[in-house]
Amino acid sequence: MTEDFYDVLGVSRDASEDEIKQAYRKKASEYHPDVSDDPNAEEKFKKAKKAKEVLTDEEKRQAYDQMGHERFEQAEKRGGFDGGGGGAGGARGNPFGGGGGGAGGFEDIFEQFFGGGGRGGGGDRPRQGRDLRTSLQLDLEEAFQGVEREFTVTRPTQCPDCDGEGHPPDADAETCPNCDGRGQVTQVQQTPFGRMQQTGTCRRCGGEGTLYSETCSTCGGEGQIREESTLSVDIPAGIRDGQTLRMEGEGAPGENRGPNGDLLIEVSVADHPDFDREGDDLQYQHPISFPQATFGDTVEVPTLDGTVEMDVPAGTQSGETFRLKGKGMPRLRRRGRGDLYVQVQVVTPEDLNEEQREALKQFAEAGGEEVDVKEGFFERIKSSF
């Protein structure tokens, strides 16, 4: 059984809107997928977000309190069907049958249960704008360091000429004769359950209750235009491929002076020619010569913030892996850095000079046997390479 929204946020049923928002911020900071190590963080974050959306919406909260959790969720699901058409038997998706004029979604379910207009009431209830999505690609060095990036996005924004009203400021206004300025119209229908009264948004005035003599020529009455915007976002060091950043208030403009939605930025990190990434760790293949593997050596290994020295012990085999602690990617959700795993590959020489051939020949002849070699024999082999 799904948790009650009040229980999800840990607030009482008579909590104020500010208390609900404060409880949500606390849950979000605890369970946001970008900051939490909880394996169920994403699910818990979504539950908290849904609870906040419902309980901070006056009409949805009223419906939730009266219907209860399960019936409320059922009503929302039923709002996903088409509500138009049908005769005495009722249209599919309309819980009471009859024609719904094509209305759908939660607002219409609310109207059918309680007679209130989700989009009506004069159309003056503020609504948050919808979230928008975009993408941004980084290279591994940028993901390692963290970077401030500018990017361009085309998005809807409030029309500057009418301030989102959809009509010029000096347009003549008159009360909508279809709804008498209420923004809603009421229909009485005969259904298998008896006579039902259904209230919906007035189509003529769009729920505003007012008609205007002209519409804004810039936005065509929509109150919004699409324009290109340049924004700047801080990319945290250690971000991984596929993670999403949220820029609050940079989404679509709200309706009736409601707040803007958010902009969600999906980050992709390009493959690197030298390093492979696994979580916070990096992998690198480093070539060494046969004498280095045989006699041991100290080699310089590149990392994303400079070169470091690594000891290769005598007798190292090709394919052996060494761990350089703390030389990987920054850990996004906790302190420190991952590790760098260096796999050495012994390179077989292709072009040998005469001295090198002679040195290897002597080495081969001496290998596996206890032979008396001249002083400095192995040093000469090593130095010849």
C-alpha positions in Angstrom: 0.0 0.0 0.0 1.4 3.4 -1.0 2.3 5.7 1.9 -0.1 8.5 2.8 1.3 11.9 1.5 1.3 13.4 5.0 3.3 10.4 6.3 5.7 10.7 3.4 6.6 14.3 4.5 6.2 13.7 8.2 3.7 16.4 8.8 0.3 16.6 10.5 -2.9 16.7 8.5 -3.5 20.3 9.5 0.1 21.5 8.6 0.3 24.8 6.9 1.6 25.3 3.3 4.9 26.7 4.6 5.3 23.7 7.0 4.7 21.3 4.0 7.3 23.1 1.8 9.8 23.1 4.7 9.3 19.4 5.2 9.7 18.8 1.5 13.0 20.7 1.3 14.3 18.6 4.2 13.4 15.4 2.5 14.8 16.6 -0.9 18.1 17.5 0.7 18.2 14.0 2.3 17.0 11.9 -0.6 17.9 13.8 -3.8 19.6 11.2 -6.1 22.6 13.5 -6.7 23.5 13.7 -3.0 22.1 10.5 -1.3 23.8 7.1 -1.0 20.5 5.5 -0.1 19.8 2.8 -2.8 16.1 3.8 -2.7 16.8 7.6 -2.7 15.3 8.2 -6.2 12.0 6.5 -5.3 11.8 8.3 -1.9 12.6 11.7 -3.6 9.8 11.1 -6.1 7.3 10.3 -3.4 8.2 13.4 -1.4 7.9 15.6 -4.6 4.5 14.1 -5.4 3.3 14.7 -1.8 4.4 18.3 -1.9 2.8 19.0 -5.3 -0.6 17.6 -4.0 -0.5 19.1 -0.5 0.5 22.6 -1.6 -2.3 22.8 -4.2 -5.4 23.9 -2.4 -7.9 22.1 -4.6 -5.9 18.9 -4.9 -5.4 18.8 -1.1 -9.1 19.3 -0.5 -9.8 16.4 -2.9 -7.1 14.3 -1.2 -8.5 14.9 2.3 -12.0 14.0 1.3 -11.3 11.1 -1.0 -8.4 9.4 0.8 -5.1 8.2 -0.7 -6.3 5.3 -2.7 -9.4 6.9 -4.2 -7.4 10.0 -5.0 -4.8 8.0 -7.0 -7.6 6.1 -8.8 -9.2 9.4 -9.7 -5.9 10.7 -11.2 -5.5 7.5 -13.2 -9.0 7.7 -14.5 -8.3 11.2 -15.7 -5.8 9.8 -18.2 -8.7 8.4 -20.4 -10.6 10.4 -23.0 -13.7 11.9 -21.4 -15.7 12.9 -24.6 -18.6 11.4 -26.4 -21.0 8.7 -25.4 -24.7 8.3 -24.9 -26.7 7.0 -22.0 -24.2 4.3 -21.3 -21.5 6.8 -20.7 -18.1 7.5 -22.3 -15.1 5.4 -21.5 -13.0 7.1 -18.9 -15.7 9.3 -17.6 -16.6 7.9 -14.1 -20.2 9.1 -14.4 -20.9 8.5 -18.1 -22.2 11.2 -20.5 -20.3 13.6 -22.6 -17.5 15.5 -20.9 -16.7 17.8 -23.8 -13.3 16.2 -24.3 -12.1 17.3 -20.9 -9.5 15.2 -19.2 -6.9 15.1 -16.4 -7.2 15.7 -12.6 -9.1 18.9 -12.9 -12.0 17.3 -14.6 -12.0 14.4 -12.1 -12.1 16.9 -9.4 -15.0 18.8 -11.1 -17.0 15.6 -11.4 -16.6 14.6 -7.8 -17.0 18.0 -6.2 -18.4 20.4 -8.8 -15.3 22.7 -8.6 -13.5 23.9 -11.6 -9.8 22.9 -11.6 -9.1 25.4 -14.4 -12.1 27.6 -13.6 -12.9 29.9 -10.8 -12.2 32.9 -13.0 -8.9 31.3 -14.1 -7.1 33.3 -11.4 -5.4 30.4 -9.5 -1.6 30.5 -10.0 -0.1 27.5 -11.6 3.5 26.5 -11.8 5.0 26.3 -15.3 6.1 22.9 -16.6 9.6 21.6 -16.4 11.8 21.7 -19.5 14.7 19.4 -20.5 18.0 20.0 -22.3 21.3 18.2 -22.5 25.0 19.2 -22.1 28.1 17.2 -23.0 31.4 17.5 -21.1 34.8 16.0 -21.6 36.4 13.9 -18.9 38.7 16.7 -17.8 35.7 19.1 -17.2 33.9 16.4 -15.2 37.1 15.9 -13.2 37.6 19.6 -12.4 34.1 20.9 -12.2 33.3 23.8 -14.5 31.0 26.7 -15.1 29.4 26.2 -18.6 27.3 28.5 -20.7 24.8 27.0 -22.9 21.9 28.1 -25.1 18.4 26.8 -24.9 15.2 27.8 -26.8 12.3 27.9 -24.4 8.9 29.5 -23.8 9.0 32.8 -21.9 6.5 35.4 -20.8 5.5 37.7 -23.6 7.1 41.1 -22.9 4.5 43.1 -24.7 1.4 41.9 -22.8 3.2 40.6 -19.6 1.7 37.2 -20.2 -1.9 38.4 -20.2 -2.5 37.5 -23.9 -4.1 40.9 -24.8 -2.9 44.5 -25.0 -3.2 46.5 -21.7 -5.7 48.9 -23.3 -7.9 46.2 -24.8 -11.6 46.6 -24.0 -12.9 44.0 -21.6 -16.4 42.6 -21.2 -17.9 39.9 -19.0 -18.2 36.6 -20.7 -21.9 36.1 -21.5 -21.5 32.3 -21.6 -20.5 31.9 -18.0 -21.5 35.3 -16.6 -17.9 36.0 -15.6 -17.6 32.9 -13.4 -15.2 31.1 -15.7 -17.2 27.9 -15.3 -20.3 26.4 -16.8 -22.5 23.8 -15.2 -24.3 21.0 -16.9 -26.9 18.6 -15.5 -26.8 15.2 -17.0 -29.0 12.1 -16.7 -26.7 9.1 -16.0 -27.2 5.5 -14.9 -26.5 6.8 -11.4 -29.2 9.5 -11.6 -29.0 13.2 -12.3 -25.5 14.5 -12.0 -24.3 18.0 -12.0 -21.0 18.6 -13.7 -19.0 21.9 -13.7 -16.3 22.6 -16.2 -14.2 25.4 -17.6 -16.0 27.8 -19.9 -14.7 27.2 -23.4 -15.5 30.7 -24.7 -13.4 32.6 -22.3 -11.0 29.8 -21.3 -11.9 30.1 -17.7 -11.0 33.8 -17.3 -14.6 35.0 -17.1 -13.6 38.0 -19.3 -13.5 38.6 -23.1 -11.2 41.1 -24.6 -11.6 43.1 -27.8 -8.2 42.1 -29.2 -5.4 39.7 -28.6 -1.7 40.5 -28.3 -0.2 40.5 -31.8 3.2 39.4 -30.5 2.1 36.1 -28.8 -1.3 35.6 -30.5 -3.1 35.6 -27.2 -1.0 32.8 -25.7 0.8 35.0 -23.2 4.1 33.3 -24.1 6.7 33.4 -26.9 9.7 31.1 -27.6 13.1 32.7 -27.5 16.7 31.7 -27.3 18.3 32.2 -23.9 21.9 31.9 -22.8 22.3 30.4 -19.3 25.2 29.5 -17.1 25.3 26.4 -14.9 27.9 25.2 -12.4 28.9 21.6 -13.0 30.1 19.9 -9.8 33.5 18.0 -9.9 32.9 14.3 -10.2 29.6 14.3 -12.1 28.9 11.1 -13.9 27.6 10.4 -17.4 23.7 10.4 -17.4 23.2 12.4 -14.2 20.7 15.3 -14.2 21.2 18.8 -12.9 18.2 21.0 -11.9 18.0 24.8 -12.4 15.1 26.0 -10.4 12.8 28.6 -12.0 14.4 28.3 -15.5 11.6 26.3 -17.0 8.4 27.4 -18.7 6.6 30.4 -17.2 3.7 29.7 -14.8 0.1 30.5 -15.5 -1.8 33.3 -13.8 1.5 34.6 -12.3 2.4 31.3 -10.9 6.1 30.3 -10.5 8.2 29.1 -13.4 9.0 25.5 -13.8 12.5 24.1 -13.6 15.1 23.3 -16.3 16.5 19.8 -16.1 19.9 19.3 -17.7 21.0 15.8 -18.6 24.8 15.6 -18.6 26.8 13.3 -20.8 30.5 12.7 -20.4 32.5 11.9 -23.5 34.8 9.0 -23.7 38.5 9.8 -23.1 41.3 8.5 -25.5 43.5 7.4 -22.6 41.4 6.7 -19.5 38.4 4.5 -19.0 36.0 5.4 -16.2 34.2 3.0 -13.8 32.3 5.0 -11.2 34.9 7.2 -9.4 37.8 5.0 -10.5 39.9 5.4 -13.7 41.8 2.7 -15.6 44.9 3.3 -17.7 47.2 1.1 -19.8 50.9 2.0 -19.6 53.6 0.5 -21.9 56.9 -0.7 -20.4 59.9 -2.3 -22.0 61.2 -5.8 -21.5 64.2 -4.7 -19.4 61.9 -2.5 -17.2 59.7 -5.5 -16.5 62.7 -7.7 -15.9 64.8 -5.4 -13.7 62.2 -3.0 -12.3 62.1 0.7 -12.8 60.3 3.9 -11.9 58.0 5.2 -14.6 56.0 8.4 -15.1 52.2 7.8 -15.3 49.8 10.5 -16.5 46.7 11.4 -14.5 44.0 14.0 -15.0 45.9 16.5 -12.9 49.5 15.9 -13.9 52.0 13.0 -13.9 53.0 10.9 -11.0 55.8 8.4 -10.5 55.0 4.7 -10.1 57.4 1.9 -9.1 57.5 -1.1 -11.4 59.0 -4.0 -9.4 61.5 -6.4 -10.9 59.8 -9.4 -12.5 56.6 -7.6 -13.4 54.4 -9.6 -15.8 52.6 -8.1 -18.8 49.0 -7.3 -17.8 49.7 -6.8 -14.1 47.7 -4.0 -12.6 48.9 -1.4 -10.0 46.6 0.8 -7.9 47.4 4.5 -7.4 45.2 5.5 -4.5 43.3 8.8 -4.7 44.3 9.5 -8.3 40.9 8.9 -9.8 37.8 11.0 -10.1 36.4 13.3 -7.3 33.6 11.6 -5.3 30.5 13.6 -5.9 28.5 12.5 -2.8 31.4 12.2 -0.4 34.9 13.4 0.3 38.0 12.2 -1.4 38.7 10.7 -4.9 38.6 7.3 -6.5 41.7 5.4 -7.5 43.7 5.0 -10.7 44.4 1.4 -11.8 47.4 1.2 -14.1 47.7 -2.0 -16.2 51.2 -2.4 -17.6 51.8 -3.9 -21.0 55.3 -5.2 -21.9 56.1 -4.0 -25.4 58.2 -6.4 -27.6 60.7 -4.4 -29.5 60.5 -4.6 -33.3 63.7 -3.0 -34.5 66.8 -4.0 -32.5 70.3 -2.7 -33.2 73.3 -5.0 -33.2 74.2 -4.3 -29.6 70.7 -5.0 -28.4 70.5 -8.2 -30.3 73.8 -9.4 -28.8 72.7 -8.5 -25.3 69.4 -10.4 -25.7 71.3 -13.3 -27.2 73.6 -13.5 -24.3 70.7 -13.2 -21.9 68.9 -16.1 -23.7 72.0 -18.2 -23.6 72.4 -17.5 -19.9 68.8 -17.9 -18.9 67.8 -21.0 -16.8 71.5 -22.1 -16.3 74.0 -21.2 -13.7 76.6 -19.7 -15.9 79.5 -17.5 -15.1 78.9 -14.2 -16.8 81.1 -11.2 -17.0 80.9 -8.4 -14.5 78.2 -5.9 -15.5 76.4 -8.4 -17.8 72.8 -7.5 -16.8 73.6 -3.8 -16.5 74.8 -3.8 -20.1 71.5 -5.5 -21.2 69.4 -3.0 -19.3 71.4 0.0 -20.6 71.3 -1.2 -24.2 67.5 -0.6 -24.2 
